[in-house]
Amino acid sequence: MNAQQIEELVSLQRTFFETGTTLSLDFRLQSLKKLHDAILRMEPQINAALQSDLGKSATETYMCETGMTLSELSYMRRHLRRFAKDRHVLTPLAQFPSDSFVVREPYGVALIMSPWNYPFMLLMEPLIGALAAGNCCILKPSAYSPATSAVIRELVSVCFPREYVAVVEGGRAENQALLHQRFDYIFFTGGVTVGKEVMRAASEHLTPVTLELGGKSPCLVDATADLDVAARRLAFGKLLNCGQTCVAPDYLLIDRTVKDAFLKRLQFHMTAMVGDALTNDGYVHMINQKHFDRVCSLILPQKVVFGGKADLQTLRIQPTIMDCVSPDDAVMQQEIFGPLLPIL
């Protein structure tokens, strides 16, 4: 879709929003039900798409993508009428006597831009909130997960007319064309670099934004911890989606007195979880070679105490533990977004 077509699409949605159709609670609830029913019907296609893009098993897809989305839909459908009610508040003395209340109104036309690591859930969940509030939406999935983007396009086209909800596929050119438009709200999930571009573009029109960006989350284990429980939880959090999760434990800070005992348990639980990672079809792979190469470049062979191998053909990287890591090492200078765990 070129820049002119994107501009026409935004105009089309703004015209539809101004009809007031989306303000009706019944209309919003019907829209959420359509989305819910379509996801259930298309679950096999969604599973196949995520298997193609990331190597996700059906179990992990339900746990982290479709299941969470369906749960959000059910919750919103149950509570929407209460959420949408006017909320009465105390009247300030300067306005006495009067009745004071907060009215909840939609923003208008929203842009939702999602990343590739949870390409279904991180597009659908913001959409649920936007539709529940009465907005029109343009969805921009990541170009790095094309199979999932195609399924989302089909899903949305089955549920909604394009003047209400539409999908724009593509890469950087489409991103730039979208960000040159005036939206009433932008919801972006992704990296810091593109997040800065989104905020810069939004500032031209003072468009409110939600930016859910990356991080470098530490995991702390002290001498009082139940080491087996901590190791099992850390293995799960680190290896879910092969570490391609914004809240994955990015590095471990551990008390020296329990480090050796903890590492034995951590290696046991990582092995129990994925077995031979390079041949396990249920083990998620890196999204593409660019990210595979980047994560592999962070492995310090002399500091590896577990794992460390990778397979370019399948884009899989073993769960890898590195000990005696320095804060100055490359692996500590960026968000890892892969199955590496440095220890300090």
C-alpha positions in Angstrom: 0.0 0.0 0.0 1.5 3.3 -1.1 1.4 6.7 0.8 -1.6 8.0 -1.1 -3.6 4.8 -0.4 -2.7 5.0 3.3 -3.9 8.7 3.4 -7.2 7.7 1.8 -7.6 4.8 4.3 -7.1 7.2 7.2 -9.6 9.6 5.7 -12.1 6.8 5.1 -11.8 5.7 8.8 -12.2 9.2 10.1 -15.4 9.7 8.0 -16.8 6.5 9.4 -15.9 7.4 13.0 -17.6 10.8 12.6 -20.9 8.9 11.9 -21.0 7.9 15.5 -21.6 4.3 14.7 -18.8 3.1 17.1 -20.2 4.9 20.1 -22.9 2.3 20.6 -22.0 -0.2 23.3 -24.0 -2.9 21.5 -22.0 -2.2 18.3 -18.7 -2.5 20.3 -19.8 -5.7 22.0 -20.9 -7.2 18.7 -17.5 -6.3 17.2 -15.6 -8.0 20.1 -17.8 -11.1 19.7 -17.0 -11.3 16.0 -13.3 -11.1 16.7 -13.6 -13.8 19.4 -15.5 -16.2 17.2 -13.2 -15.6 14.2 -10.1 -16.4 16.3 -11.6 -19.7 17.4 -12.5 -20.6 13.8 -9.1 -19.7 12.5 -7.0 -21.1 15.3 -5.4 -23.8 13.1 -4.2 -21.1 10.6 -2.9 -19.0 13.4 -1.0 -21.9 14.8 0.5 -22.7 11.4 1.5 -19.1 10.8 3.4 -18.8 14.1 5.0 -22.2 13.5 6.2 -20.8 10.2 7.5 -17.5 11.5 9.0 -18.5 14.8 8.8 -22.2 15.1 6.2 -21.9 18.0 4.5 -25.1 19.0 0.7 -25.1 19.3 1.0 -25.3 23.1 3.3 -22.3 23.3 1.1 -20.4 20.8 -2.0 -21.0 22.9 -0.2 -20.1 26.1 1.3 -16.8 24.9 -0.7 -15.7 21.9 -4.2 -17.0 21.2 -5.1 -18.0 24.8 -4.1 -14.7 26.2 -6.0 -12.9 23.5 -9.2 -14.9 24.0 -8.9 -14.3 27.7 -8.7 -10.6 27.2 -11.7 -10.7 24.9 -13.8 -12.5 27.4 -12.8 -10.1 30.2 -13.6 -7.0 28.1 -16.9 -8.4 26.9 -17.9 -9.1 30.5 -16.9 -5.7 31.9 -17.4 -3.3 29.0 -20.7 -1.8 30.1 -19.3 -1.1 33.6 -16.1 0.4 32.1 -18.1 2.7 29.8 -20.4 4.2 32.5 -20.0 7.8 33.5 -18.1 8.0 36.7 -19.4 10.5 39.2 -16.9 12.5 41.2 -17.0 15.1 44.0 -18.0 18.6 42.8 -15.3 21.3 43.5 -16.5 24.1 45.7 -16.1 26.6 42.8 -18.7 24.7 40.8 -21.1 24.0 43.7 -24.0 23.3 43.4 -23.7 21.0 40.4 -23.3 17.3 39.4 -19.7 16.4 38.3 -18.8 13.3 36.4 -16.2 11.9 34.0 -17.4 10.8 30.5 -15.4 8.1 28.7 -15.1 8.9 25.0 -13.0 7.2 22.2 -10.1 9.0 20.7 -11.1 8.5 17.1 -8.8 6.8 14.6 -6.0 4.8 16.2 -2.8 3.3 14.8 -1.5 0.1 16.4 2.0 -1.0 15.4 3.2 -4.4 16.7 6.5 -6.3 16.8 7.5 -9.7 15.6 8.2 -11.6 18.8 4.5 -12.1 19.8 3.1 -11.0 16.5 -0.5 -12.1 17.1 -1.1 -11.3 20.7 0.7 -7.9 20.7 -1.5 -6.7 17.8 -4.8 -8.2 19.0 -4.7 -7.1 22.6 -4.3 -3.4 21.9 -7.0 -3.8 19.2 -9.4 -5.2 21.8 -9.0 -2.2 24.0 -9.3 0.2 21.1 -12.5 -1.4 19.8 -14.0 -1.6 23.3 -13.5 2.1 23.7 -15.2 2.9 20.4 -12.3 3.7 18.1 -11.5 2.9 14.5 -8.1 1.2 13.9 -5.4 0.7 11.4 -3.1 -2.2 12.3 0.5 -2.4 11.2 2.0 -5.9 11.9 5.8 -6.5 11.7 7.3 -7.3 8.3 9.5 -9.9 10.1 6.5 -12.2 10.7 4.8 -12.3 7.3 2.8 -15.5 7.8 1.2 -14.2 10.9 0.6 -10.8 9.2 -1.2 -12.6 6.4 -3.5 -14.5 8.8 -4.2 -11.3 10.7 -5.2 -9.6 7.5 -7.6 -12.4 6.6 -9.0 -12.5 10.1 -9.7 -8.7 10.2 -11.2 -8.7 6.7 -13.6 -11.4 7.7 -14.7 -9.5 10.9 -14.7 -5.8 9.9 -15.1 -3.4 7.0 -11.9 -1.5 6.2 -13.4 1.8 7.2 -13.6 0.4 10.7 -10.5 -1.8 11.1 -7.8 -2.3 8.4 -4.4 -4.0 8.1 -1.5 -2.3 6.4 1.3 -4.8 5.7 4.9 -3.9 4.6 8.1 -2.6 6.0 9.9 0.7 6.6 8.2 2.6 3.7 4.7 1.8 5.0 5.8 2.6 8.6 6.9 6.1 7.5 3.8 6.7 5.4 1.6 5.8 8.4 3.6 8.0 10.8 3.1 11.0 8.4 -0.6 10.8 8.9 -2.5 12.4 11.7 -3.9 9.8 14.1 -5.8 10.4 17.3 -3.8 7.8 19.2 -0.7 5.6 18.4 0.0 2.4 20.3 3.5 1.1 19.5 5.3 -2.0 20.8 8.9 -2.6 19.7 12.4 -1.3 20.0 13.8 2.0 21.3 15.0 3.2 17.9 11.7 3.0 16.1 10.0 4.1 19.3 11.8 7.4 19.0 10.6 7.8 15.4 7.0 7.2 16.5 7.2 9.7 19.3 8.9 12.3 17.0 6.1 11.8 14.4 3.4 11.9 17.0 4.7 15.2 18.4 3.9 17.0 15.1 0.2 16.7 15.9 0.5 16.3 19.7 -0.9 12.8 19.2 -1.0 10.8 22.5 1.1 7.6 22.4 1.7 4.4 24.3 5.3 3.2 23.8 6.0 -0.4 25.1 9.7 -0.7 24.4 12.6 -3.0 25.4 14.4 -3.4 28.6 17.2 -5.3 30.4 15.5 -7.0 33.2 17.7 -8.4 35.9 17.0 -11.6 37.9 18.3 -11.5 41.5 18.9 -14.7 43.5 20.2 -14.3 47.1 21.2 -16.8 49.7 17.7 -17.2 51.1 16.1 -18.4 47.9 14.6 -21.8 47.3 17.2 -22.6 44.6 15.2 -25.3 42.8 12.1 -23.1 42.5 14.1 -20.1 41.5 16.0 -22.2 38.8 12.8 -23.6 37.4 11.2 -20.2 37.2 14.2 -18.6 35.7 14.6 -21.3 33.0 10.9 -20.9 32.0 11.2 -17.1 31.9 14.4 -17.1 29.9 13.5 -19.8 27.4 9.9 -18.8 26.7 9.8 -17.8 23.0 13.6 -18.6 23.1 14.2 -15.4 25.1 12.6 -13.1 22.5 10.4 -11.5 25.2 10.7 -7.9 26.5 10.3 -9.0 30.1 12.6 -12.1 29.9 15.3 -12.3 32.6 18.2 -10.6 30.7 21.0 -11.3 33.2 21.5 -12.9 36.6 22.8 -11.3 39.8 23.5 -14.0 42.3 25.0 -14.4 45.8 28.4 -16.1 45.4 27.7 -18.5 48.2 24.9 -20.2 46.3 26.1 -19.7 42.7 27.5 -23.2 42.1 24.6 -25.0 43.6 22.1 -22.8 41.7 23.9 -23.3 38.3 23.6 -27.1 38.6 19.8 -26.7 39.2 19.5 -24.2 36.4 21.2 -26.4 33.9 19.0 -29.3 34.9 15.8 -27.4 34.4 16.9 -25.9 31.1 17.7 -29.4 29.8 14.4 -30.8 31.1 12.6 -28.0 29.4 14.0 -28.2 25.9 16.2 -31.3 25.7 18.5 -31.2 22.7 17.5 -27.6 21.7 19.0 -27.8 18.2 16.9 -30.8 17.2 13.7 -30.0 19.3 10.9 -29.1 16.9 9.0 -27.4 19.8 11.9 -25.0 20.5 11.4 -21.6 19.1 14.0 -20.3 16.7 15.4 -16.7 16.1 13.0 -14.7 13.9 15.6 -14.3 11.1 19.3 -14.5 10.3 20.0 -10.9 11.2 18.9 -11.5 14.8 20.5 -15.0 14.8 23.8 -13.4 13.9 23.4 -10.6 16.4 22.7 -13.0 19.3 25.5 -15.4 18.3 27.9 -12.5 18.3 27.2 -11.9 22.0 28.3 -15.4 23.0 31.7 -15.3 24.7 33.1 -18.9 24.2 35.7 -18.5 27.0 32.9 -17.7 29.5 30.3 -20.3 28.4 29.6 -22.9 31.1 26.5 -24.4 29.5 25.3 -24.6 25.8 26.8 -22.1 23.4 26.1 -23.9 20.1 23.9 -22.7 17.3 22.6 -24.0 13.9 22.4 -21.5 11.1 20.1 -23.8 9.0 17.4 -23.8 11.6 18.2 -20.4 13.3 18.2 -22.2 16.7 20.6 -21.2 19.5 21.1 -23.5 22.5 20.2 -22.2 26.0 23.5 -20.7 26.9 24.8 -19.7 30.4 27.9 -17.5 30.6 29.7 -17.0 34.0 32.1 -14.3 35.2 30.6 -11.8 32.8 31.8 -8.2 33.1 29.4 -5.2 32.9 31.6 -4.0 30.0 31.0 -7.1 27.9 28.9 -6.7 24.7 26.2 -9.0 26.1 25.6 -6.5 28.9 25.4 -3.5 26.6 22.1 -4.3 24.8 18.9 -6.2 25.3 19.8 -9.8 24.4 16.4 -11.0 23.1 17.7 -14.5 22.9 18.4 -17.6 25.0 21.7 -16.3 26.6 22.0 -15.7 30.3 25.1 -13.8 31.6 25.9 -14.1 35.3 27.3 -11.4 37.4 
